[in-house]
């Protein structure tokens, strides 16, 4: 745990689009799970003889489920765009362990979070490597859940592309198989939410970096050495960027001279 005497630096980590994605995503998934469970297991009272008094409740429930699913898909497409347009912490390469440093971070975090072999937390400004890789797996789950959901919707949907998803459903083994995949993935999302909430508060307690509040305001409190290392890395990247721009301009000079000669 960080002692209060340790100097901390406030760094803006999560940009507004990332924070909006997180809360829209969390809200949609939560109510999709609730509506999905009601669709899979309708309450007994709603199956009784007096159920008709409630009106077209199941139709509204299905409509709500489909609407939330569409919002989730659109929200995820925006997040994919921001993986390329956002800052360093939002980029796609955070979620795929491509470097030795990322793999080392995964193993170190497992030792702290799961096996409790070290009392010293792993400090990262953005997501730690284990969390980022887990979110990468979550994104894949979102894609599969969206596709299977569209396949289940396609028989009753009168929209462009519905036939494509109908064909896909039959190629996967039929609607029952697709339904089972969709159902079991729902439980994977439930498990993820439980673990995710626990780890957020666990890291907020041991690190004292404001990880829980950062997804609301965007700022985290980072140890001075880690913040200084981050700033030095940014400075190096800026130098490399300027050098590339200079080289690009130097390559254009002969072309400009050649055009000027031809015009004369």
DRENFI-302252 format. One line per 5 residues: number of its first residue (from 0); their letters; for each residue x, y, z of N, C-alpha, C. Coordinates in nm, 4 decimals, m for minus. Example, Ala and Ser with C-alpha at 12.3 -4.5 7.8 and 13.67 -1.06 7.14 Angstrom:
residues 2
0> AS> 1.3190:m0.5690:0.7800:1.2300:m0.4500:0.7800:1.3200:m0.3300:0.7800; 1.2850:m0.2250:0.7080:1.3670:m0.1060:0.7140:1.2900:0.0030:0.7870
END
This chain:
residues 264
0> XXXXX> 0.0847:m0.1191:0.0000:0.0000:0.0000:0.0000:0.0885:0.1245:0.0000; 0.0506:0.2258:m0.0751:0.1274:0.3491:m0.0810:0.1088:0.4280:0.0480; 0.2191:0.4719:0.1066:0.2093:0.5578:0.2238:0.1763:0.6992:0.1782; 0.1121:0.7763:0.2654:0.0716:0.9114:0.2286:0.1907:1.0021:0.2002; 0.3076:0.9699:0.2586:0.4243:1.0547:0.2408:0.4885:1.0370:0.1030
5> XXXXX> 0.4507:0.9329:0.0283:0.5060:0.9113:m0.1054:0.4507:1.0175:m0.2002; 0.5384:1.0924:m0.2691:0.4902:1.1969:m0.3607:0.4178:1.1358:m0.4807; 0.3014:1.1913:m0.5106:0.2199:1.1422:m0.6214:0.1977:1.2538:m0.7220; 0.1835:1.2146:m0.8471:0.1578:1.3092:m0.9556:0.0225:1.2784:m1.0182; m0.0565:1.3810:m1.0446:m0.1866:1.3628:m1.1078:m0.1683:1.3606:m1.2592
10> XXXXX> m0.2116:1.2512:m1.3216:m0.1958:1.2350:m1.4665:m0.3307:1.2019:m1.5289; m0.3600:1.2701:m1.6402:m0.4855:1.2468:m1.7110:m0.4701:1.1205:m1.7962; m0.5432:1.0148:m1.7600:m0.5259:0.8842:m1.8234:m0.6420:0.8508:m1.9169; m0.7637:0.8516:m1.8635:m0.8793:0.8051:m1.9413:m0.9530:0.9237:m2.0036; m0.9455:0.9313:m2.1359:m1.0134:1.0385:m2.2079:m1.1648:1.0201:m2.2017
15> XXXXX> m1.2374:1.1276:m2.2321:m1.3829:1.1254:m2.2208:m1.4476:1.0132:m2.3022; m1.4098:0.9897:m2.4298:m1.4717:0.8793:m2.5045:m1.4527:0.7434:m2.4383; m1.3375:0.7210:m2.3753:m1.3124:0.5941:m2.3063:m1.4045:0.5807:m2.1858; m1.4219:0.6908:m2.1129:m1.5077:0.6868:m1.9944:m1.6538:0.6676:m2.0339; m1.6964:0.7335:m2.1410:m1.8342:0.7158:m2.1890:m1.8559:0.5712:m2.2319
20> XXXXX> m1.7587:0.5153:m2.3063:m1.7686:0.3758:m2.3496:m1.7845:0.2846:m2.2292; m1.7032:0.3071:m2.1272:m1.7064:0.2195:m2.0090:m1.8448:0.2172:m1.9446; m1.9028:0.3349:m1.9215:m2.0293:0.3397:m1.8493:m2.1473:0.2965:m1.9346; m2.1436:0.3293:m2.0645:m2.2491:0.2798:m2.1536:m2.2396:0.1280:m2.1635; m2.1172:0.0784:m2.1765:m2.0940:m0.0654:m2.1851:m2.1420:m0.1367:m2.0588
25> XXXXX> m2.1044:m0.0836:m1.9427:m2.1428:m0.1449:m1.8151:m2.2943:m0.1444:m1.7977; m2.3581:m0.0321:m1.8309:m2.5032:m0.0217:m1.8160:m2.5750:m0.1195:m1.9080; m2.5320:m0.1235:m2.0337:m2.5956:m0.2140:m2.1306:m2.5788:m0.3595:m2.0899; m2.4575:m0.3978:m2.0508:m2.4324:m0.5370:m2.0139:m2.5161:m0.5758:m1.8922; m2.5239:m0.4858:m1.7939:m2.6016:m0.5158:m1.6723:m2.7489:m0.5424:m1.7069
30> XXXXX> m2.8099:m0.4538:m1.7843:m2.9524:m0.4698:m1.8154:m2.9755:m0.5772:m1.9217; m2.8758:m0.6034:m2.0053:m2.8866:m0.7161:m2.0982:m2.8887:m0.8481:m2.0214; m2.8087:m0.8566:m1.9161:m2.8075:m0.9780:m1.8334:m2.9427:m0.9958:m1.7645; m2.9956:m0.8871:m1.7068:m3.1247:m0.8945:m1.6386:m3.2348:m0.9357:m1.7357; m3.2422:m0.8673:m1.8493:m3.3469:m0.8989:m1.9477:m3.3247:m1.0364:m2.0083
35> XXXXX> m3.1983:m1.0748:m2.0277:m3.1678:m1.2067:m2.0830:m3.2112:m1.3187:m1.9901; m3.1885:m1.3000:m1.8594:m3.2322:m1.4002:m1.7617:m3.3843:m1.4098:m1.7565; m3.4524:m1.2956:m1.7697:m3.5990:m1.2971:m1.7706:m3.6528:m1.3662:m1.8957; m3.5827:m1.3482:m2.0070:m3.6241:m1.4157:m2.1309:m3.6014:m1.5667:m2.1182; m3.4872:m1.6045:m2.0596:m3.4556:m1.7470:m2.0452:m3.5415:m1.8137:m1.9384
40> XXXXX> m3.5690:m1.7409:m1.8292:m3.6467:m1.7957:m1.7184:m3.7584:m1.6985:m1.6801; m3.8652:m1.6924:m1.7563:m3.9765:m1.6013:m1.7229:m4.0304:m1.6343:m1.5839; m4.0540:m1.5328:m1.5009:m4.1079:m1.5577:m1.3663:m4.2388:m1.6347:m1.3723; m4.2590:m1.7231:m1.2757:m4.3774:m1.8083:m1.2761:m4.5063:m1.7274:m1.2755; m4.5057:m1.6125:m1.2059:m4.6278:m1.5325:m1.1983:m4.6696:m1.4808:m1.3355
45> XXXXX> m4.5700:m1.4617:m1.4232:m4.6002:m1.4115:m1.5558:m4.6429:m1.5225:m1.6506; m4.6336:m1.6462:m1.6049:m4.6784:m1.7583:m1.6869:m4.8179:m1.8055:m1.6443; m4.8703:m1.7444:m1.5393:m5.0002:m1.7860:m1.4862:m5.1137:m1.7338:m1.5738; m5.2347:m1.7731:m1.5356:m5.3514:m1.7352:m1.6147:m5.3716:m1.5846:m1.6179; m5.3264:m1.5144:m1.5142:m5.3476:m1.3703:m1.5093:m5.2388:m1.2905:m1.5796
50> XXXXX> m5.1465:m1.3588:m1.6478:m5.0350:m1.2899:m1.7121:m5.0824:m1.1919:m1.8187; m5.1959:m1.2239:m1.8864:m5.2429:m1.1368:m1.9932:m5.2819:m0.9991:m1.9411; m5.3064:m0.9891:m1.8112:m5.3407:m0.8595:m1.7548:m5.2234:m0.7627:m1.7601; m5.1036:m0.8160:m1.7701:m4.9846:m0.7320:m1.7787:m4.9595:m0.6829:m1.9206; m5.0400:m0.7278:m2.0158:m5.0249:m0.6821:m2.1531:m4.9107:m0.7528:m2.2247
55> XXXXX> m4.8568:m0.6828:m2.3210:m4.7544:m0.7420:m2.4085:m4.6163:m0.7305:m2.3435; m4.6042:m0.7812:m2.2212:m4.4819:m0.7619:m2.1442:m4.3615:m0.8310:m2.2055; m4.3780:m0.9535:m2.2552:m4.2638:m1.0280:m2.3076:m4.2125:m0.9648:m2.4369; m4.3037:m0.9129:m2.5173:m4.2619:m0.8431:m2.6388:m4.1803:m0.7191:m2.6064; m4.2253:m0.6431:m2.5050:m4.1495:m0.5247:m2.4635:m4.0134:m0.5633:m2.4068
60> XXXXX> m4.0118:m0.6762:m2.3365:m3.8859:m0.7240:m2.2790:m3.7862:m0.7591:m2.3885; m3.8325:m0.8304:m2.4885:m3.7460:m0.8661:m2.6013:m3.7008:m0.7419:m2.6773; m3.7920:m0.6472:m2.6959:m3.7563:m0.5224:m2.7645:m3.6486:m0.4470:m2.6874; m3.6638:m0.4416:m2.5541:m3.5630:m0.3764:m2.4702:m3.4279:m0.4455:m2.4832; m3.4299:m0.5783:m2.4834:m3.3062:m0.6565:m2.4966:m3.2381:m0.6276:m2.6301
65> XXXXX> m3.3150:m0.6283:m2.7376:m3.2581:m0.6018:m2.8702:m3.2047:m0.4585:m2.8807; m3.2796:m0.3638:m2.8249:m3.2367:m0.2240:m2.8313:m3.1053:m0.2033:m2.7571; m3.0954:m0.2611:m2.6374:m2.9705:m0.2523:m2.5611:m2.8559:m0.3175:m2.6365; m2.8860:m0.4279:m2.7064:m2.7830:m0.4952:m2.7851:m2.7303:m0.4074:m2.8974; m2.8199:m0.3362:m2.9647:m2.7790:m0.2459:m3.0733:m2.6945:m0.1312:m3.0178
70> XXXXX> m2.7378:m0.0746:m2.9048:m2.6595:0.0332:m2.8420:m2.5205:m0.0169:m2.8061; m2.5116:m0.1390:m2.7530:m2.3832:m0.1983:m2.7163:m2.2922:m0.2132:m2.8381; m2.3488:m0.2572:m2.9489:m2.2698:m0.2758:m3.0712:m2.2170:m0.1420:m3.1231; m2.3034:m0.0420:m3.1287:m2.2615:0.0909:m3.1759:m2.1543:0.1478:m3.0837; m2.1749:0.1332:m2.9538:m2.0777:0.1806:m2.8554:m1.9423:0.1132:m2.8744
75> XXXXX> m1.9437:m0.0163:m2.9023:m1.8193:m0.0911:m2.9219:m1.7488:m0.0492:m3.0508; m1.8253:m0.0204:m3.1561:m1.7654:0.0255:m3.2815:m1.6938:0.1590:m3.2622; m1.7531:0.2468:m3.1813:m1.6884:0.3750:m3.1508:m1.5592:0.3504:m3.0734; m1.5630:0.2529:m2.9812:m1.4424:0.2217:m2.9023:m1.3326:0.1662:m2.9913; m1.3688:0.0866:m3.0905:m1.2678:0.0343:m3.1837:m1.1994:0.1503:m3.2567
80> XXXXX> m1.2800:0.2476:m3.2999:m1.2214:0.3666:m3.3643:m1.1249:0.4368:m3.2692; m1.1641:0.4473:m3.1415:m1.0804:0.5195:m3.0460:m0.9543:0.4418:m3.0091; m0.9511:0.3126:m3.0401:m0.8282:0.2358:m3.0202:m0.7157:0.2847:m3.1110; m0.7511:0.3541:m3.2165:m0.6526:0.4069:m3.3104:m0.6399:0.5591:m3.2999; m0.7450:0.6264:m3.2513:m0.7448:0.7725:m3.2453:m0.7152:0.8270:m3.1062
85> XXXXX> m0.7246:0.7420:m3.0041:m0.7098:0.7889:m2.8669:m0.5651:0.8011:m2.8219; m0.5473:0.8327:m2.6941:m0.4120:0.8479:m2.6408:m0.3458:0.7118:m2.6194; m0.2274:0.7143:m2.5615:m0.1478:0.5920:m2.5443:m0.2224:0.4845:m2.4664; m0.2995:0.5239:m2.3677:m0.3656:0.4276:m2.2796:m0.4890:0.3651:m2.3423; m0.5380:0.4243:m2.4498:m0.6586:0.3720:m2.5163:m0.6260:0.2878:m2.6383
90> XXXXX> m0.4987:0.2823:m2.6789:m0.4593:0.2169:m2.8039:m0.4774:0.0658:m2.7994; m0.4993:0.0082:m2.9182:m0.5286:m0.1346:m2.9319:m0.4151:m0.2225:m2.8813; m0.2891:m0.1760:m2.8974:m0.1764:m0.2628:m2.8612:m0.1618:m0.2821:m2.7101; m0.2405:m0.2086:m2.6300:m0.2413:m0.2338:m2.4859:m0.3113:m0.3654:m2.4533; m0.4036:m0.4060:m2.5396:m0.4911:m0.5199:m2.5109:m0.4434:m0.6509:m2.5724
95> XXXXX> m0.3306:m0.6454:m2.6420:m0.2725:m0.7658:m2.7013:m0.1286:m0.7772:m2.6514; m0.0941:m0.8814:m2.5762:0.0419:m0.8934:m2.5220:0.1434:m0.9267:m2.6309; 0.2026:m0.8240:m2.6866:0.2962:m0.8414:m2.7983:0.4427:m0.8296:m2.7548; 0.4671:m0.7673:m2.6410:0.6047:m0.7411:m2.5994:0.6422:m0.8242:m2.4775; 0.7720:m0.8376:m2.4567:0.8226:m0.9102:m2.3396:0.7825:m0.8392:m2.2105
100> XXXXX> 0.7797:m0.7073:m2.2153:0.7414:m0.6289:m2.0972:0.5967:m0.6582:m2.0566; 0.5081:m0.6732:m2.1553:0.3685:m0.7031:m2.1251:0.3539:m0.8409:m2.0608; 0.4249:m0.9393:m2.1142:0.4165:m1.0741:m2.0582:0.4738:m1.0780:m1.9164; 0.5819:m1.0040:m1.8942:0.6395:m0.9988:m1.7595:0.5407:m0.9321:m1.6635; 0.4725:m0.8280:m1.7131:0.3725:m0.7607:m1.6309:0.2570:m0.8525:m1.5959
105> XXXXX> 0.2173:m0.9397:m1.6893:0.1090:m1.0351:m1.6638:0.1475:m1.1305:m1.5511; 0.2664:m1.1890:m1.5609:0.3109:m1.2852:m1.4588:0.3298:m1.2179:m1.3227; 0.3836:m1.0960:m1.3228:0.4041:m1.0244:m1.1965:0.2706:m0.9911:m1.1302; 0.1724:m0.9507:m1.2108:0.0415:m0.9165:m1.1567:m0.0315:m1.0401:m1.1054; m0.0150:m1.1530:m1.1745:m0.0749:m1.2790:m1.1281:m0.0193:m1.3151:m0.9906
110> XXXXX> 0.1109:m1.2954:m0.9707:0.1719:m1.3268:m0.8416:0.1130:m1.2414:m0.7295; 0.0798:m1.1166:m0.7611:0.0262:m1.0256:m0.6593:m0.1237:m1.0460:m0.6398; m0.1998:m1.0483:m0.7497:m0.3461:m1.0484:m0.7414:m0.4058:m1.1845:m0.7081; m0.3478:m1.2911:m0.7644:m0.4082:m1.4233:m0.7521:m0.3398:m1.5081:m0.6445; m0.2066:m1.5185:m0.6545:m0.1358:m1.6056:m0.5604:m0.0884:m1.5320:m0.4345
115> XXXXX> m0.0992:m1.3971:m0.4344:m0.0610:m1.3164:m0.3183:0.0811:m1.3484:m0.2716; 0.1714:m1.3690:m0.3677:0.3095:m1.4045:m0.3350:0.3945:m1.2821:m0.3022; 0.3414:m1.1635:m0.3335:0.4159:m1.0411:m0.3054:0.3206:m0.9339:m0.2541; 0.3593:m0.8650:m0.1453:0.2733:m0.7576:m0.0939:0.2886:m0.6286:m0.1733; 0.3879:m0.6246:m0.2613:0.4158:m0.5030:m0.3372:0.3331:m0.5019:m0.4657
120> XXXXX> 0.2443:m0.4035:m0.4839:0.1609:m0.3984:m0.6041:0.2413:m0.3611:m0.7281; 0.1876:m0.3938:m0.8441:0.2491:m0.3588:m0.9725:0.1887:m0.2269:m1.0192; 0.2733:m0.1257:m1.0343:0.2222:0.0067:m1.0683:0.2278:0.0308:m1.2189; 0.1134:0.0638:m1.2746:0.1022:0.1021:m1.4145:0.0144:0.2262:m1.4213; 0.0445:0.3124:m1.5154:m0.0355:0.4345:m1.5268:m0.1724:0.4011:m1.5840
125> XXXXX> m0.1739:0.3238:m1.6924:m0.3004:0.2796:m1.7499:m0.3406:0.1458:m1.6902; m0.3940:0.0574:m1.7736:m0.4239:m0.0778:m1.7267:m0.2944:m0.1539:m1.7053; m0.2892:m0.2390:m1.6011:m0.1754:m0.3294:m1.5941:m0.1916:m0.4350:m1.7039; m0.0848:m0.5061:m1.7330:m0.0840:m0.5970:m1.8488:m0.1885:m0.7067:m1.8377; m0.2097:m0.7580:m1.7165:m0.3088:m0.8645:m1.6978:m0.4497:m0.8108:m1.7234
130> XXXXX> m0.4800:m0.6934:m1.6680:m0.6122:m0.6336:m1.6878:m0.6359:m0.6022:m1.8358; m0.5348:m0.5449:m1.9014:m0.5497:m0.5086:m2.0423:m0.5743:m0.6316:m2.1293; m0.4998:m0.7402:m2.1020:m0.5192:m0.8634:m2.1784:m0.6572:m0.9216:m2.1526; m0.7036:m0.9118:m2.0275:m0.8385:m0.9587:m1.9942:m0.9433:m0.8785:m2.0696; m0.9234:m0.7468:m2.0786:m1.0172:m0.6630:m2.1536:m1.0140:m0.6988:m2.3022
135> XXXXX> m0.8965:m0.7378:m2.3517:m0.8885:m0.7841:m2.4900:m0.9755:m0.9072:m2.5107; m0.9720:m0.9982:m2.4123:m1.0601:m1.1150:m2.4184:m1.2061:m1.0751:m2.4089; m1.2349:m0.9722:m2.3271:m1.3721:m0.9227:m2.3148:m1.4221:m0.8681:m2.4475; m1.3360:m0.7982:m2.5209:m1.3749:m0.7434:m2.6515:m1.4104:m0.8563:m2.7491; m1.3342:m0.9652:m2.7419:m1.3651:m1.0802:m2.8281:m1.4998:m1.1397:m2.7886
140> XXXXX> m1.5249:m1.1496:m2.6592:m1.6546:m1.1986:m2.6110:m1.7683:m1.1091:m2.6599; m1.7456:m0.9777:m2.6592:m1.8480:m0.8843:m2.7067:m1.8806:m0.9082:m2.8533; m1.7766:m0.9335:m2.9331:m1.7975:m0.9592:m3.0760:m1.8803:m1.0854:m3.0961; m1.8415:m1.1937:m3.0273:m1.9144:m1.3208:m3.0407:m2.0571:m1.3064:m2.9898; m2.0743:m1.2366:m2.8766:m2.2087:m1.2186:m2.8210:m2.2959:m1.1352:m2.9144
145> XXXXX> m2.2363:m1.0347:m2.9766:m2.3120:m0.9506:m3.0704:m2.3543:m1.0310:m3.1931; m2.2630:m1.1125:m3.2448:m2.2941:m1.1927:m3.3646:m2.4025:m1.2952:m3.3339; m2.3894:m1.3654:m3.2220:m2.4911:m1.4653:m3.1873:m2.6256:m1.3990:m3.1574; m2.6213:m1.2807:m3.0956:m2.7452:m1.2078:m3.0699:m2.8148:m1.1672:m3.1984; m2.7375:m1.1210:m3.2955:m2.7955:m1.0837:m3.4255:m2.8501:m1.2065:m3.4988
150> XXXXX> m2.7827:m1.3191:m3.4813:m2.8324:m1.4435:m3.5421:m2.9681:m1.4837:m3.4827; m2.9822:m1.4672:m3.3509:m3.1090:m1.5010:m3.2853:m3.2194:m1.4028:m3.3228; m3.1814:m1.2813:m3.3512:m3.2777:m1.1775:m3.3878:m3.3211:m1.1891:m3.5331; m3.2332:m1.2413:m3.6164:m3.2522:m1.2378:m3.7623:m3.3824:m1.3025:m3.8123; m3.4330:m1.4134:m3.7544:m3.5565:m1.4731:m3.8089:m3.6781:m1.3819:m3.8023
155> XXXXX> m3.6800:m1.2907:m3.7039:m3.7960:m1.2015:m3.6897:m3.7640:m1.0578:m3.7301; m3.6403:m1.0335:m3.7720:m3.5998:m0.8967:m3.8069:m3.6259:m0.8684:m3.9543; m3.6823:m0.7550:m3.9815:m3.7062:m0.7120:m4.1188:m3.6124:m0.5966:m4.1514; m3.4837:m0.6271:m4.1488:m3.3808:m0.5272:m4.1746:m3.2816:m0.5844:m4.2756; m3.2052:m0.4942:m4.3371:m3.1033:m0.5368:m4.4323:m2.9957:m0.6180:m4.3591
160> XXXXX> m2.9595:m0.7311:m4.4146:m2.8560:m0.8148:m4.3549:m2.9089:m0.9274:m4.2686; m3.0411:m0.9297:m4.2452:m3.0984:m1.0341:m4.1598:m3.0762:m1.1725:m4.2188; m3.0883:m1.1836:m4.3506:m3.0708:m1.3143:m4.4158:m2.9286:m1.3654:m4.3990; m2.8329:m1.2729:m4.3974:m2.6924:m1.3126:m4.3782:m2.6733:m1.3789:m4.2429; m2.7334:m1.3206:m4.1401:m2.7196:m1.3770:m4.0056:m2.8006:m1.5053:m3.9895
165> XXXXX> m2.9110:m1.5180:m4.0649:m2.9845:m1.6437:m4.0643:m2.8990:m1.7560:m4.1216; m2.8323:m1.7265:m4.2321:m2.7440:m1.8264:m4.2943:m2.6292:m1.8624:m4.2018; m2.5750:m1.7611:m4.1336:m2.4651:m1.7854:m4.0402:m2.5112:m1.8750:m3.9254; m2.6329:m1.8506:m3.8755:m2.6869:m1.9318:m3.7656:m2.6965:m2.0782:m3.8053; m2.7450:m2.1050:m3.9245:m2.7578:m2.2436:m3.9701:m2.6215:m2.3062:m3.9956
170> XXXXX> m2.5247:m2.2267:m4.0409:m2.3899:m2.2800:m4.0635:m2.3206:m2.3141:m3.9317; m2.3637:m2.2495:m3.8220:m2.3065:m2.2772:m3.6899:m2.3748:m2.3949:m3.6209; m2.4780:m2.4497:m3.6843:m2.5457:m2.5659:m3.6265:m2.6905:m2.5425:m3.5929; m2.7418:m2.4234:m3.6267:m2.8823:m2.3947:m3.5992:m2.9007:m2.2974:m3.4842; m3.0237:m2.2499:m3.4683:m3.0526:m2.1489:m3.3673:m3.0325:m2.1995:m3.2248
175> XXXXX> m3.0565:m2.3289:m3.2006:m3.0387:m2.3822:m3.0653:m2.8928:m2.3774:m3.0220; m2.8039:m2.4098:m3.1155:m2.6601:m2.4034:m3.0844:m2.6188:m2.2590:m3.0577; m2.6652:m2.1683:m3.1439:m2.6337:m2.0260:m3.1279:m2.6881:m1.9751:m2.9946; m2.8081:m2.0200:m2.9597:m2.8700:m1.9784:m2.8334:m2.7877:m2.0247:m2.7145; m2.7354:m2.1478:m2.7211:m2.6528:m2.1996:m2.6120:m2.5241:m2.1194:m2.5980
180> XXXXX> m2.4615:m2.0849:m2.7111:m2.3394:m2.0036:m2.7062:m2.3696:m1.8686:m2.6420; m2.4791:m1.8068:m2.6848:m2.5206:m1.6768:m2.6324:m2.5483:m1.6857:m2.4825; m2.6110:m1.7933:m2.4412:m2.6476:m1.8120:m2.3005:m2.5249:m1.8311:m2.2123; m2.4330:m1.9182:m2.2534:m2.3155:m1.9450:m2.1712:m2.2213:m1.8240:m2.1654; m2.2157:m1.7483:m2.2749:m2.1341:m1.6272:m2.2723:m2.1903:m1.5256:m2.1732
185> XXXXX> m2.3230:m1.5253:m2.1565:m2.3838:m1.4362:m2.0578:m2.3266:m1.4636:m1.9193; m2.3090:m1.5906:m1.8849:m2.2531:m1.6252:m1.7545:m2.1056:m1.5870:m1.7445; m2.0373:m1.5885:m1.8573:m1.8985:m1.5411:m1.8581:m1.8935:m1.3918:m1.8271; m1.9887:m1.3154:m1.8798:m1.9957:m1.1722:m1.8501:m2.0287:m1.1491:m1.7022; m2.1164:m1.2307:m1.6471:m2.1494:m1.2182:m1.5053:m2.0253:m1.2425:m1.4188
190> XXXXX> m1.9506:m1.3475:m1.4512:m1.8282:m1.3774:m1.3781:m1.7272:m1.2641:m1.3920; m1.7144:m1.2113:m1.5137:m1.6203:m1.1009:m1.5365:m1.6571:m0.9800:m1.4515; m1.7857:m0.9465:m1.4457:m1.8288:m0.8297:m1.3691:m1.7951:m0.8450:m1.2214; m1.8163:m0.9637:m1.1673:m1.7871:m0.9873:m1.0256:m1.6381:m0.9698:m0.9974; m1.5549:m1.0345:m1.0795:m1.4092:m1.0269:m1.0609:m1.3594:m0.8842:m1.0843
195> XXXXX> m1.4144:m0.8202:m1.1873:m1.3728:m0.6844:m1.2228:m1.3986:m0.5866:m1.1084; m1.5168:m0.5897:m1.0522:m1.5514:m0.4982:m0.9427:m1.4634:m0.5240:m0.8199; m1.4401:m0.6532:m0.7910:m1.3546:m0.6866:m0.6766:m1.2131:m0.6315:m0.6963; m1.1541:m0.6549:m0.8140:m1.0161:m0.6131:m0.8389:m1.0012:m0.4614:m0.8440; m1.1032:m0.3912:m0.8925:m1.0978:m0.2449:m0.8953:m1.0819:m0.1903:m0.7536
200> XXXXX> m1.1651:m0.2382:m0.6615:m1.1578:m0.1886:m0.5245:m1.0346:m0.2420:m0.4518; m0.9901:m0.3625:m0.4884:m0.8684:m0.4181:m0.4299:m0.7472:m0.3328:m0.4659; m0.7348:m0.3002:m0.5957:m0.6219:m0.2175:m0.6395:m0.6348:m0.0745:m0.5895; m0.7571:m0.0254:m0.5788:m0.7764:0.1092:m0.5261:m0.7268:0.1172:m0.3822; m0.7428:0.0065:m0.3084:m0.7004:0.0032:m0.1684:m0.5485:m0.0089:m0.1549
205> XXXXX> m0.4868:m0.0999:m0.2317:m0.3435:m0.1248:m0.2125:m0.2562:m0.0224:m0.2847; m0.3075:0.0399:m0.3912:m0.2258:0.1326:m0.4684:m0.2495:0.2781:m0.4309; m0.3705:0.3109:m0.3886:m0.4058:0.4487:m0.3552:m0.3826:0.5428:m0.4746; m0.4161:0.4941:m0.5938:m0.3916:0.5739:m0.7145:m0.5194:0.6346:m0.7714; m0.6312:0.6121:m0.7044:m0.7570:0.6663:m0.7538:m0.8101:0.5910:m0.8739
210> XXXXX> m0.7837:0.4598:m0.8792:m0.8232:0.3815:m0.9958:m0.9750:0.3772:m1.0114; m1.0483:0.3754:m0.8997:m1.1944:0.3697:m0.9088:m1.2516:0.5023:m0.9586; m1.2013:0.6129:m0.9056:m1.2530:0.7440:m0.9448:m1.2009:0.7879:m1.0816; m1.0928:0.7259:m1.1291:m1.0337:0.7695:m1.2564:m1.1267:0.7443:m1.3743; m1.2129:0.6443:m1.3656:m1.3039:0.6148:m1.4754:m1.4215:0.7125:m1.4745
215> XXXXX> m1.4273:0.7987:m1.3742:m1.5279:0.9054:m1.3704:m1.4667:1.0383:m1.4140; m1.3520:1.0728:m1.3538:m1.2885:1.2003:m1.3867:m1.1750:1.1918:m1.4860; m1.1162:1.0708:m1.5015:m1.0085:1.0532:m1.5975:m0.8685:1.0621:m1.5398; m0.8555:1.1124:m1.4153:m0.7234:1.1354:m1.3565:m0.6860:1.0236:m1.2590; m0.5540:0.9897:m1.2583:m0.5007:0.8955:m1.1608:m0.3835:0.9605:m1.0883
220> XXXXX> m0.3569:0.9139:m0.9669:m0.2456:0.9647:m0.8871:m0.1308:0.8643:m0.8952; m0.0236:0.9060:m0.9596:0.0866:0.8155:m0.9924:0.2113:0.8536:m0.9130; 0.2843:0.7515:m0.8677:0.4104:0.7756:m0.7970:0.5050:0.8577:m0.8836; 0.5790:0.9461:m0.8202:0.6667:1.0387:m0.8919:0.7653:0.9680:m0.9862; 0.8346:0.8609:m0.9427:0.9282:0.7937:m1.0358:0.8583:0.7363:m1.1596
225> XXXXX> 0.7396:0.6783:m1.1409:0.6655:0.6212:m1.2531:0.6175:0.7322:m1.3465; 0.5711:0.8437:m1.2877:0.5250:0.9571:m1.3687:0.6409:1.0184:m1.4467; 0.7568:1.0264:m1.3829:0.8742:1.0833:m1.4506:0.9171:0.9946:m1.5669; 0.9143:0.8634:m1.5462:0.9486:0.7692:m1.6533:0.8525:0.7839:m1.7705; 0.7244:0.8034:m1.7397:0.6223:0.8212:m1.8430:0.6488:0.9492:m1.9226
230> XXXXX> 0.6819:1.0577:m1.8546:0.7092:1.1837:m1.9227:0.8335:1.1745:m2.0101; 0.9358:1.1031:m1.9631:1.0569:1.0846:m2.0432:1.0265:1.0047:m2.1696; 0.9392:0.9042:m2.1562:0.8995:0.8238:m2.2721:0.8227:0.9089:m2.3727; 0.7349:0.9957:m2.3226:0.6608:1.0856:m2.4110:0.7553:1.1807:m2.4843; 0.8555:1.2303:m2.4118:0.9526:1.3221:m2.4736:1.0303:1.2510:m2.5846
235> XXXXX> 1.0710:1.1261:m2.5616:1.1426:1.0488:m2.6633:1.0554:1.0274:m2.7872; 0.9283:0.9952:m2.7633:0.8356:0.9739:m2.8747:0.8160:1.1014:m2.9555; 0.8141:1.2152:m2.8850:0.7987:1.3441:m2.9543:0.9208:1.3737:m3.0395; 1.0395:1.3409:m2.9880:1.1633:1.3612:m3.0649:1.1640:1.2734:m3.1899; 1.1248:1.1470:m3.1733:1.1194:1.0541:m3.2862:1.0195:1.1039:m3.3908
240> XXXXX> 0.9054:1.1556:m3.3444:0.8033:1.2075:m3.4352:0.8564:1.3256:m3.5161; 0.9277:1.4176:m3.4486:0.9847:1.5340:m3.5180:1.0922:1.4916:m3.6168; 1.1722:1.3927:m3.5790:1.2765:1.3426:m3.6700:1.2144:1.2826:m3.7962; 1.1061:1.2094:m3.7803:1.0369:1.1522:m3.8959:0.9805:1.2610:m3.9862; 0.9279:1.3670:m3.9254:0.8741:1.4779:m4.0042:0.9844:1.5484:m4.0821
245> XXXXX> 1.1021:1.5635:m4.0176:1.2155:1.6270:m4.0845:1.2615:1.5421:m4.2024; 1.2729:1.4102:m4.1806:1.3149:1.3190:m4.2879:1.2148:1.3221:m4.4030; 1.0880:1.3301:m4.3684:0.9828:1.3355:m4.4703:0.9945:1.4626:m4.5541; 1.0223:1.5742:m4.4859:1.0386:1.7012:m4.5575:1.1634:1.6998:m4.6455; 1.2723:1.6381:m4.5948:1.3958:1.6300:m4.6737:1.3755:1.5465:m4.8002
250> XXXXX> 1.2936:1.4433:m4.7903:1.2644:1.3601:m4.9079:1.1817:1.4356:m5.0104; 1.1036:1.5324:m4.9639:1.0197:1.6097:m5.0555:1.0996:1.7157:m5.1309; 1.2133:1.7600:m5.0737:1.2918:1.8666:m5.1346:1.3373:1.8353:m5.2775; 1.3968:1.7165:m5.3032:1.4363:1.6864:m5.4428:1.3184:1.6882:m5.5387; 1.2024:1.6442:m5.4929:1.0844:1.6441:m5.5781:1.0411:1.7863:m5.6113
255> XXXXX> 1.0500:1.8742:m5.5105:1.0149:2.0141:m5.5336:1.1111:2.0786:m5.6332; 1.2416:2.0480:m5.6171:1.3416:2.1045:m5.7076:1.3214:2.0526:m5.8515; 1.2864:1.9249:m5.8620:1.2645:1.8650:m5.9940:1.1431:1.9293:m6.0618; 1.0371:1.9547:m5.9875:0.9181:2.0194:m6.0417:0.9486:2.1613:m6.0841; 1.0310:2.2317:m6.0024:1.0673:2.3680:m6.0353:1.1511:2.3739:m6.1631
260> XXXX> 1.2414:2.2779:m6.1808:1.3260:2.2709:m6.3007:1.2407:2.2443:m6.4238; 1.1455:2.1535:m6.4105:1.0591:2.1201:m6.5245:0.9699:2.2382:m6.5661; 0.9237:2.3136:m6.4657:0.8385:2.4283:m6.4977:0.9179:2.5395:m6.5665; 1.0479:2.5500:m6.5352:1.1325:2.6512:m6.6005:1.1706:2.6066:m6.7419
END
